[in-house]
Amino acid sequence: MGLKLAQCAAAVLPLLALAALAAPTSAKLVVRVSESGNATVSLVVTCEGAGSFSTYLPRFERWSYTVAGGELLGVEPHPSSYYFYDNVTFAYRAEGGSLSINFTYRFPFAALYSEGRGWFMSPLVGLSPPAGIEVLVEIRNLDTVIAVTVNGAVVTYVREGKELRIPIPAATVASSGGLRVTVDFRPERVKEEVFTEEAGNVSVRLRAPSFYRGLARTIARVVEKALPRLREVFGYRPVSLEFKLFLPSMMDLRALGYVLGEDINAGNEGPVYLNLALVRFKEGYFETTIVHELVHKALGALGVPASAELRWFHEGVAQYASLEICGKIGINVSDLRADLEAAARPYREGLRKPGFVSRWSPAGDEGSYYAASYYIVSSLCGRYGGLDYLKRVAEEIQRRGGVRTNSELVEALSAAAGTDLAPQFRAWGFELADEVIRVPVPRWLAAAAALALLAATAVSLAVILRRQRQPRCPYCYAVVPRGAAYCPYCGHPLISAASSSSWL
C-alpha cells in the first residue's frame, strides 16, 4: 500500500470536507511496456487549491507516490467492486499554484503475446471528481496497431514511434465506473519455443514466447494434480497433452479456453487452447479452465460426441467436475462456485425450465446455456452422489460404447442413478424419444438380487426336501398320516406303508 498510509489515514476524515472546494484539473496515465510484456505505471494527478479526489490503485502490488507543489493531507483506502483494485481517496492542499501527485507501481503481464499477435490492456483507470485523462502507452516491440479501444469502443489515437496517446474526456470518465484501454497489435519480433514438462507419467507441451516458461510449469503442475482425479472419475489416461495460447479479442474475455469439437470427434488428439488473459485473473480461473477442458477430452474419449444435442452435457459436466476436482486439490474456487450458483438460481427456484439447452444454438445467450447446463448436472450429482455418480455415469457410457442422443444419455444417467430419470428430464423441458426408457439394473443391484434369489431357492428346496419325507395322497397330493389305508381328504385307497417313501 502507499508509503505514508499509516501516518495520513487518521487525518483524512475531517479534511474530506475540502472536496467541495476543488477538484482535479487533469490526469495523465503512462504505461511503459517491456519486451517481456511487464510494465511500469505512472499516474500523475494535477490539482489546484484544496480538496480531495479518489482513484483506483492496485490491491496486491506495492504502490508509492511523490507530491510536488503542495502537501497531501490524508489517505483513505476503500474496497472496490474490482478484486484487484482499491478505490483510494486523497485529501490535498496546493501551495499557491497547482499540486501534482505521481503514483507509481509495477504492472505484470500488461501486454500478452501469442502466434504473432500482441494484446495490451491497461490497469483500471478512474478519477472522481472526474477530469480529462491522457493515456500514454509505450510498447517496446510495437509494430502494427490493429485497434485501440476504451471499454470496448474503438477510439482514435496519436502514434509517435512506439508510443500511443489516447485522450479520454472528462465526460467519458464521469460516465464510467472504471476504464480500460486495450491495444491489439502486431509485435516486431517475439521468439517462440516449445516447452515440454512432465506431469507424472504424462508429457505436457506448450508452444509460447520464451518468457512464458514459468507458465508451462504452472500448467504441468495443475495437470499433475488433476489427472489422478480425472482418471478415477472418467478413466481418462492420456499419454501426452498439448496446450496452445490464444489472445482475447479487444475487451472480449468470455472465452477462457476451448478444445475443438472436430478434434474430439476425430480421435481426441487436438490441443487445449487457453486464453492468455487468464494469467491476469483471480486464483482459480486459470486452474479450473485447464481442468474444464480436460473433462471435455475425457468425455470425448468415453464416446460422448461434441454435438449440438449433447453440448449441454459436455459443458455442465465440465463446469461441475472442474470445480469439484480443483477444490479437492487445494485451489480456491469459492467465488467461481458462488457465481455459478447465482446464475443457476432461476432454474433451482423453478422460474425457468432448463431444457432449452438440448437445442444449443450459437445465436443464443451462452451465459444462460452454461448456467442451465451446470444446474442440471449439479442437481443430479447432488442427488445421486457427486463425483461418484459421475464415475458410475462414465462407466455406463463406456459399457454402452458411447451415447449419441439425449435419449441414450438419459438411459445412461438413469442406470447410474438406479431410477428412471426420463420424467424429470421431460419436466425440465427435454424432448425425448417416445419409447419407454429402459433402466438397466446396476451391476451391484443385479448381484444383490441374484444372491437373494439364490437364498430363496435354497429355502424352497429345503422345504421341498423336508416335505418329500412325508407321505402324500397320489390323487389329491395331501399329506396323510403314516400307515393310513385311506386318504382322510379324498377317501382314495392308499398303498402300503412299506412303499410310502416312493410317494410324491
C-alpha positions in Angstrom: 0.0 0.0 0.0 1.1 3.7 0.0 4.3 4.6 1.9 2.6 7.2 4.0 -0.7 5.5 4.6 -0.4 4.9 8.3 0.5 8.5 9.1 -2.1 10.0 6.8 -5.2 7.9 7.2 -6.1 9.3 10.6 -6.2 12.8 9.3 -8.3 12.3 6.3 -11.8 12.2 7.7 -12.1 15.9 8.8 -10.4 17.0 5.7 -12.6 15.2 3.2 -15.0 18.2 3.5 -12.5 20.0 1.4 -13.8 18.0 -1.6 -16.3 20.7 -2.3 -13.6 23.4 -2.6 -11.7 22.0 -5.5 -11.3 19.1 -7.9 -8.5 17.6 -10.1 -7.9 19.6 -13.2 -6.3 16.8 -15.3 -4.6 13.4 -15.1 -2.0 11.5 -17.1 -1.5 7.7 -17.1 1.8 6.5 -18.6 2.3 2.7 -19.1 5.7 1.6 -20.4 5.7 -2.0 -21.5 9.0 -4.0 -21.8 9.7 -6.7 -24.4 8.5 -9.4 -22.0 5.1 -7.7 -21.5 5.7 -6.5 -18.0 5.2 -2.7 -17.4 5.7 0.2 -15.0 2.9 2.6 -14.4 2.9 6.3 -13.6 -0.3 8.1 -12.8 0.0 11.9 -12.4 -3.0 13.8 -11.0 -2.9 17.6 -11.1 -5.0 19.7 -8.7 -5.5 23.3 -7.6 -6.5 24.8 -4.3 -7.6 22.4 -1.6 -9.8 19.4 -1.9 -9.9 15.6 -2.4 -10.2 13.0 -5.1 -10.4 9.2 -5.5 -8.7 6.9 -7.9 -8.0 3.2 -8.4 -4.8 1.7 -7.2 -3.7 -1.9 -7.1 -4.5 -4.0 -4.1 -1.8 -6.6 -4.5 1.1 -4.6 -5.9 3.0 -2.2 -3.8 2.5 1.4 -4.9 4.2 4.7 -3.9 3.7 8.4 -4.6 5.5 11.7 -4.6 4.0 15.2 -4.2 5.1 18.4 -5.8 3.7 21.9 -5.3 1.7 21.3 -2.1 1.1 18.7 0.6 -1.0 15.6 1.0 -3.3 15.8 4.0 -4.8 12.4 4.2 -5.2 9.0 2.5 -8.2 6.7 2.9 -8.5 3.3 1.0 -11.9 1.8 0.3 -12.5 -1.7 -1.0 -13.9 -1.5 -4.6 -16.0 -3.9 -6.6 -12.9 -4.8 -8.6 -11.0 -7.6 -7.0 -7.5 -6.4 -7.8 -8.1 -2.7 -7.0 -8.9 -0.4 -4.1 -10.6 3.0 -4.5 -8.3 5.3 -2.6 -9.3 8.9 -1.5 -6.6 11.6 -1.1 -7.0 15.0 0.6 -4.6 17.7 -0.6 -3.7 21.3 -0.4 -1.8 23.2 -3.1 0.7 25.9 -2.1 -0.1 28.9 -4.2 -0.5 27.2 -7.6 -1.1 23.7 -8.7 -0.2 20.5 -7.0 0.7 17.2 -8.7 0.8 13.7 -7.2 2.7 11.0 -9.1 1.7 7.4 -8.3 4.0 4.6 -9.5 3.7 0.8 -9.4 4.6 -2.4 -11.3 2.1 -3.9 -13.7 2.9 -7.6 -14.7 1.5 -9.1 -17.9 0.5 -5.7 -19.3 1.0 -7.0 -22.8 0.5 -10.6 -23.9 1.9 -12.3 -26.9 0.9 -15.4 -28.9 1.4 -16.5 -32.5 2.5 -13.2 -33.9 -0.1 -11.1 -32.1 0.1 -8.8 -29.2 -2.7 -7.6 -26.8 -2.3 -4.8 -24.2 -4.9 -4.0 -21.5 -4.3 -1.1 -19.1 -4.8 -1.1 -15.4 -8.1 0.1 -14.2 -8.4 3.9 -14.7 -10.8 6.1 -12.8 -10.9 9.6 -11.2 -13.6 11.2 -9.0 -14.5 14.1 -9.3 -13.8 13.4 -13.0 -11.3 15.2 -15.1 -9.8 14.5 -18.5 -7.2 11.8 -18.6 -4.5 11.4 -21.2 -3.2 7.8 -21.6 0.2 7.2 -23.0 1.1 3.6 -23.8 4.7 2.8 -24.9 5.1 -0.8 -26.2 8.8 -1.6 -26.7 8.3 -4.0 -29.7 5.2 -2.4 -31.2 5.0 -2.8 -35.0 1.4 -2.5 -36.4 -1.5 -1.3 -34.5 -4.7 -3.2 -35.2 -7.2 -1.3 -32.9 -7.3 0.8 -29.8 -10.4 0.7 -27.6 -11.6 2.3 -24.4 -14.0 0.0 -22.6 -14.5 -1.9 -25.8 -15.3 1.1 -28.0 -12.8 1.8 -30.8 -11.2 5.3 -30.3 -8.8 7.5 -32.2 -5.2 7.8 -31.1 -1.9 9.5 -32.0 1.1 7.4 -32.6 4.7 8.7 -32.1 7.2 5.9 -32.7 6.5 3.2 -30.1 4.1 5.5 -28.1 0.3 5.8 -28.4 -1.5 8.8 -27.0 -5.2 8.3 -26.2 -7.2 11.3 -24.8 -10.2 10.4 -22.6 -12.5 13.3 -22.0 -13.9 14.1 -18.5 -17.4 13.2 -19.7 -16.3 9.6 -20.5 -14.5 9.3 -17.2 -17.7 10.6 -15.4 -20.0 8.1 -17.1 -17.9 5.0 -16.3 -17.2 3.2 -13.1 -13.7 2.4 -14.3 -11.9 2.5 -17.7 -9.7 0.0 -19.5 -7.6 0.9 -22.6 -6.8 -2.0 -24.9 -4.4 -2.2 -27.8 -4.5 -5.0 -30.4 -1.2 -5.0 -32.3 1.4 -6.9 -34.3 4.8 -7.1 -32.5 8.1 -6.6 -34.2 9.6 -9.9 -33.0 8.6 -12.4 -30.4 10.6 -15.7 -30.4 8.5 -18.8 -29.6 9.7 -22.1 -28.1 8.2 -25.5 -27.4 8.4 -26.2 -23.7 8.0 -29.8 -22.5 7.2 -30.6 -18.9 6.5 -33.9 -17.2 3.2 -34.2 -15.2 3.5 -37.6 -13.6 3.6 -40.0 -16.5 2.1 -37.5 -18.9 4.1 -35.2 -21.2 2.8 -31.6 -21.3 3.8 -29.5 -24.3 3.3 -25.7 -24.7 4.4 -23.6 -27.6 4.8 -20.0 -26.4 7.1 -17.0 -26.3 10.3 -17.7 -24.4 9.4 -15.6 -21.4 6.3 -17.9 -20.7 8.4 -20.8 -19.5 7.0 -20.4 -16.0 3.5 -20.7 -17.4 4.4 -24.1 -18.9 5.4 -25.3 -15.5 2.2 -24.0 -13.9 0.1 -25.8 -16.5 2.1 -29.0 -15.9 1.6 -28.8 -12.1 -2.2 -28.4 -12.4 -2.3 -31.3 -14.8 -0.2 -33.5 -12.5 -2.6 -32.8 -9.6 -5.8 -33.1 -11.5 -5.1 -36.2 -13.7 -5.4 -38.8 -10.9 -9.0 -37.5 -10.1 -9.9 -37.4 -13.8 -8.6 -41.0 -14.2 -10.6 -42.1 -11.1 -13.9 -40.5 -12.3 -13.7 -40.8 -16.1 -11.0 -43.4 -16.7 -9.1 -40.7 -18.6 -5.4 -41.8 -19.3 -3.7 -39.5 -21.8 -0.1 -40.2 -22.8 0.7 -36.6 -23.7 -1.2 -33.3 -23.7 -0.6 -30.2 -25.9 -1.6 -26.7 -25.0 -1.8 -23.6 -27.1 -2.3 -20.0 -26.1 -4.7 -17.5 -27.7 -5.4 -13.8 -27.1 -8.7 -12.2 -26.3 -10.4 -10.1 -28.9 -10.3 -6.5 -27.7 -12.4 -6.5 -24.5 -14.0 -9.9 -25.0 -12.7 -12.1 -22.2 -15.6 -14.6 -22.2 -13.9 -17.5 -24.0 -11.4 -18.7 -21.3 -10.5 -21.9 -23.1 -11.7 -24.4 -25.6 -11.0 -27.7 -27.4 -12.1 -28.1 -31.0 -15.2 -30.3 -31.4 -13.8 -31.8 -34.5 -10.7 -32.9 -32.6 -12.8 -34.7 -30.0 -14.9 -36.4 -32.6 -11.9 -37.4 -34.8 -9.9 -39.1 -32.0 -9.3 -36.5 -29.3 -5.8 -35.7 -30.3 -6.0 -31.9 -30.7 -4.6 -29.3 -28.3 -6.2 -27.5 -25.4 -6.5 -23.8 -26.1 -6.1 -21.4 -23.2 -6.8 -17.7 -23.1 -3.6 -16.0 -22.1 -5.5 -13.3 -20.3 -6.2 -15.9 -17.6 -2.8 -15.0 -16.2 -4.3 -11.8 -15.1 -7.4 -13.4 -13.5 -8.0 -14.2 -9.8 -6.8 -17.5 -8.5 -8.9 -20.4 -9.6 -9.9 -19.3 -13.1 -6.7 -20.5 -14.8 -6.7 -23.8 -13.0 -10.4 -24.6 -13.4 -10.2 -23.7 -17.1 -7.4 -26.3 -17.6 -9.4 -29.0 -15.8 -12.6 -27.9 -17.6 -11.1 -28.5 -21.0 -9.5 -31.8 -19.9 -13.0 -33.0 -18.9 -14.2 -32.3 -22.4 -11.4 -34.6 -23.7 -12.3 -37.2 -21.1 -15.9 -37.2 -22.2 -14.8 -37.5 -25.9 -12.7 -40.5 -25.0 -15.7 -42.1 -23.4 -17.7 -41.7 -26.6 -19.8 -38.6 -25.9 -19.5 -36.5 -29.2 -19.1 -32.8 -29.2 -22.5 -32.3 -30.9 -25.1 -29.5 -30.6 -27.5 -32.0 -29.0 -25.1 -33.2 -26.3 -23.2 -29.9 -25.7 -25.2 -29.2 -22.6 -23.9 -32.4 -21.0 -20.3 -31.6 -22.0 -20.4 -28.1 -20.6 -22.4 -29.0 -17.5 -20.1 -31.9 -16.5 -17.0 -29.8 -17.3 -18.1 -27.0 -15.1 -19.2 -29.2 -12.2 -16.3 -31.6 -12.3 -13.7 -28.8 -12.7 -14.9 -27.1 -9.6 -15.1 -30.3 -7.5 -11.7 -31.6 -8.7 -9.9 -28.2 -8.2 -11.4 -27.8 -4.8 -10.1 -31.3 -3.8 -6.6 -30.4 -5.0 -6.4 -27.3 -2.9 -7.5 -24.5 -5.3 -9.8 -21.8 -4.0 -12.9 -22.0 -6.1 -15.4 -20.4 -3.7 -16.0 -17.3 -5.8 -16.4 -19.3 -9.0 -18.9 -21.7 -7.3 -20.9 -18.7 -5.9 -21.1 -17.1 -9.3 -22.3 -20.4 -10.9 -24.8 -21.0 -8.2 -26.2 -17.4 -8.5 -26.5 -17.9 -12.3 -28.3 -21.2 -11.7 -30.8 -19.8 -9.2 -33.7 -19.2 -11.7 -33.7 -22.9 -12.5 -33.4 -24.1 -8.9 -36.3 -21.9 -8.0 -38.4 -23.2 -10.8 -38.6 -19.8 -12.6 -37.4 -21.2 -15.8 -37.0 -24.7 -17.3 -33.5 -25.6 -18.4 -34.5 -28.0 -21.2 -33.7 -25.3 -23.9 -30.1 -26.4 -23.6 -30.9 -29.5 -25.7 -31.3 -27.1 -28.6 -28.0 -25.3 -28.1 -27.6 -22.5 -30.7 -24.7 -20.2 -31.5 -27.2 -17.4 -31.7 -28.4 -18.0 -28.2 -27.4 -16.5 -24.8 -24.4 -18.5 -24.0 -24.4 -17.4 -20.3 -27.9 -18.9 -19.9 -26.9 -22.2 -21.7 -23.9 -22.6 -19.4 -25.9 -21.8 -16.2 -28.7 -24.2 -17.1 -26.3 -27.0 -18.0 -24.5 -26.5 -14.7 -27.8 -26.6 -12.9 -28.9 -29.9 -14.5 -25.6 -31.7 -13.8 -25.1 -30.3 -10.3 -28.7 -31.2 -9.4 -28.2 -34.8 -10.5 -24.8 -35.1 -8.8 -26.2 -33.5 -5.6 -29.0 -36.1 -5.6 -27.1 -39.2 -6.6 -23.6 -38.9 -5.2 -21.4 -36.1 -6.7 -18.3 -37.3 -8.4 -19.1 -40.9 -7.5 -22.3 -40.5 -9.5 -20.3 -39.1 -12.5 -18.0 -42.1 -12.2 -21.0 -44.5 -12.5 -22.3 -42.5 -15.4 -18.9 -42.7 -17.1 -18.8 -46.5 -16.6 -22.3 -46.9 -18.0 -21.4 -44.8 -21.1 -18.3 -46.8 -21.7 -20.3 -50.1 -21.3 -22.7 -48.9 -24.0 -19.9 -47.9 -26.3 -20.8 -44.2 -26.1 -24.0 -42.2 -26.5 -25.3 -40.2 -29.5 -28.6 -38.8 -28.4 -30.3 -37.3 -25.4 -32.5 -40.4 -25.1 -29.4 -42.6 -24.9 -27.8 -40.3 -22.5 -30.8 -40.2 -20.2 -30.8 -44.0 -20.2 -27.2 -44.0 -19.1 -27.9 -41.3 -16.4 -30.9 -43.4 -15.2 -28.9 -46.6 -15.0 -26.2 -44.8 -12.9 -28.8 -43.3 -10.6 -30.8 -46.6 -10.3 -34.0 -44.9 -11.2 -35.8 -43.7 -14.4 -34.9 -40.0 -14.9 -36.9 -39.6 -18.1 -39.9 -38.0 -16.2 -37.5 -35.5 -14.6 -35.9 -34.6 -18.0 -39.3 -34.2 -19.6 -40.4 -31.9 -16.7 -37.2 -29.9 -17.4 -38.4 -29.5 -21.0 -36.3 -32.1 -22.8 -37.9 -33.8 -25.8 -37.0 -37.5 -25.5 -37.9 -40.4 -27.8 -41.5 -41.8 -27.3 -40.4 -45.3 -26.3 -40.1 -46.1 -22.6 -36.6 -45.6 -21.5 -35.4 -48.9 -20.1 -33.4 -48.5 -16.9 -30.8 -51.3 -16.8 -30.3 -52.7 -13.3 -26.9 -51.6 -11.9 -24.5 -54.4 -11.6 -24.3 -54.1 -7.8 -28.1 -54.3 -7.6 -28.2 -57.3 -10.0 -25.7 -59.1 -7.9 -27.7 -58.4 -4.8 -30.9 -59.7 -6.5 -29.1 -62.8 -7.6 -27.9 -63.6 -4.1 -31.5 -63.0 -2.8 -32.9 -65.4 -5.4 -30.3 -68.0 -4.6 -31.2 -67.8 -0.9 -34.9 -68.1 -1.7 -34.3 -71.0 -3.9 -32.3 -72.7 -1.2 -35.1 -72.3 1.3 -37.7 -73.6 -1.1 -35.5 -76.6 -1.9 -35.1 -77.3 1.8 -38.8 -77.2 2.3 -39.4 -79.5 -0.7 -36.8 -82.0 0.5 -38.3 -81.9 4.0 -41.8 -82.4 2.6 -40.6 -85.3 0.5 -40.1 -87.3 3.6 -43.8 -87.1 4.4 -46.4 -89.5 2.7 -48.9 -87.8 0.3 -52.0 -89.0 -1.4 -51.2 -89.6 -5.1 -54.6 -88.2 -6.2 -55.1 -85.0 -4.1 -51.5 -84.6 -3.0 -52.5 -84.0 0.6 -50.2 -85.0 3.4 -51.6 -88.2 5.0 -50.8 -89.9 8.3 -48.2 -92.6 8.0 -49.8 -96.1 7.8 -53.2 -94.9 6.8 -55.2 -97.1 4.4 -57.4 -94.3 3.0 -56.8 -90.6 2.4 -58.7 -88.6 5.1 -59.2 -85.8 2.5 -60.4 -87.5 -0.7 -61.1 -91.1 0.6 -58.9 -92.7 -2.1 -57.3 -96.0 -1.1 -53.5 -95.6 -0.3 -50.7 -98.0 -0.9 -49.0 -99.9 1.9 -46.9 -98.0 4.4 -43.9 -100.1 3.3 -43.8 -98.3 -0.1 -44.8 -94.8 1.2 -41.3 -93.4 0.6 -41.9 -93.5 -3.1 -44.9 -91.3 -2.9 -44.7 -87.9 -4.5 
